Amino acid sequence: MNRTLAIVLVLLVSIAGAAAGFRLYHWTHQSDATATGDGVPTLRGQQRPDFKLADLDGKMRDVAEWNGKVVLLNFWATWCPPCRHEIPAFIQLQKTYGAKGLQIVGVALDQPNLVEEYRDTMSMNYPVLVGEMQAVAVSKQYGNSYGMIPYTVFIDRKGHIAHIQRGEISTAQATAIIKSLL
């Protein structure tokens, strides 16, 4: 292969990689699930799907248990650094806005023993549900067709999906959304 052809191939591969990275970045930082080119149907304004998952004590919890509250539903795992980064903020948000009607619910896509150890270490002050593959299925019901985590869904007091955040959410973003729903 001559030098010019090699340079052209390197440039083409570099451009393709940059384009793929650009698309991945924008997909992971897109807020609401929309009916854009990513194939994810719009869920904003729709009634939240019903589900039941076990908590860390093995008790089945129904999402309807939190009807009438603003729910921040966070799909996460112990092995996910951005997920672990969000949790201290969620603990503080639950402390600050819980009495005003906020209920944070963690849905761990992980092994219960690892989740329980992490919950205890972090002193998580909100319910944590587990279900491994069942939790993945619930995540998909909420528009997470690619199984990305963290994945956060904000549900208003009437049970409608108000906002979906793919990837890590900042404390400022979460606070603004919560305040608008309370």
Secondary structure, 3 states (H helix, E strand, C coil): CCHHHHHHHHHHHHHHHHHHHHHHHHHHCCCCCCCCCCCCCCCCCCECCCCEEEECCCCEEEHHHHCCCEEEEEEECCCCHHHHHHHHHHHHHHHHHHHHCEEEEEEECCCHHHHHHHHHHHCCCCCEEECCHHHHHHHHHCCCCCCCCCEEEEECCCCEEEEEEECCCCHHHHHHHHHHHC
